[in-house]
Amino acid sequence: MSCFVGLYDSFRACFNPRSIKSGRDVNKAYYMDFVQPQKPIKVTITGVAGQIGYALLPMIANGDMFGNREVIITGIDLNIEAVKQNMKGIMMELEDGYYPLLKAVKFETDPEIGFKGADVAILLGAFPRKQGMERKDLMEKNISIFKTMGTAIENNASKDIKILVVGNPANTNCLVCSKYAPSIPKKNFSALTRLDHNRAKGQISLKAGVQLNDVKDVIIWGNHSSTQYPDTTHATIQGKPVDQLISKSWLQKDFVSMIQTRGAAIINARKASSALSAARAITNHMHDWVCGTAIKGEVVSMAVYSDGTEGYNIKEGLMYSFPVTCPGNGTFEVKKGLPIDGFSAQKMKETEQELSEERDLANQILG
Ligand code: NAX
């Protein structure tokens, strides 16, 4: 009998995971080797102590952004006592929130430390427009912030980092940031227009009285500003072209201006800007970019670097919002070959013009 036991033990030693052989904790080893084989994703968020940060952190910690991947979150905000106290409180809440996927959370005030090894960056921190402030003054303040962030990313982050700029003017801030991180490919930078995309889908579904998932292929072109063009000419409801169910004049007038001014309407109602819906859109954007869209080939909107190959006659070197598809390996493809009617072409040019002016102003400030 004892010889059978001995034989069994030696078989077990041959075939069991190295954990057993080396005396490691078997359950932990099983989890690390098989259930959670990938390293945690390091996410750095600037402006984390603001209102979007507060809504966003639980979504990331809960796995809404990266599925069942573990995350390490580093928040960056200003070196001001009240902000630091706020960050301490938020960290305590995350510790108390029972988030098994949250491996670690820390806060920093120095971007050179906060971006060390980052795989993903979400840039919320920006200088807000104050009453009576000139566009040039606002741009100056933000250029200095995004120059600092770009430099810190260049010096410290993973070379494969994915960057999402949210702080306004988001598209041009993103362009400035990319300029100061020249070793990171331009295709790794993006600015948020997913909130506008989600708003557009939401309003079409409400108007038509259908489920959100029934609405497909809405597109946001251009800048995250009041010149953006929410385009429904390729969109469908339950597979039918939208303009078969909703009047073209509503789509071209009321709908376009409603989406363009939705942010201001929320500020009027709430006396604060969008936070919950912004956090949700940031989560959708990053999820789709890193993990892929829920439906293969689904069109979503992302502001990305225009390199002139998109085929929509958009100037090179802008962060312009295009329709994109995300296959799920951390890449995106601009959807090409969509027919553009005269109305759309004009709207796409108007928003391109604004982005072009913002870029020229930024370059003029940078000297
Ligand atoms: P808050 O004012 O609540 O928070 C901003 C935070 O950034 C503050 O905690 C502040 O201390 C911090 N901050 C400022 N300068 C910083 C710096 N240099 N380094 C690190 N932290 C810094 O703004 P919130 O409502 O959270 O919005 C954040 C940004 O998102 C704003 O610029 C806002 O305009 C922009 N938005 C962009 C949207 C988009 O779709 N692209 C939609 C939502 C939002 O309005």
Boltz pocket constraint, residues with backbone or C-beta under 6 A from the ligand:
constraints:
  - pocket:
      binder: B
      contacts: [[A, 46], [A, 47], [A, 48], [A, 49], [A, 50], [A, 51], [A, 52], [A, 53], [A, 76], [A, 77], [A, 78], [A, 83], [A, 123], [A, 124], [A, 125], [A, 126], [A, 127], [A, 128], [A, 145], [A, 165], [A, 166], [A, 167], [A, 168], [A, 170], [A, 191], [A, 192], [A, 193], [A, 194], [A, 195], [A, 196], [A, 224], [A, 273], [A, 274], [A, 275], [A, 278]]
      max_distance: 6.0
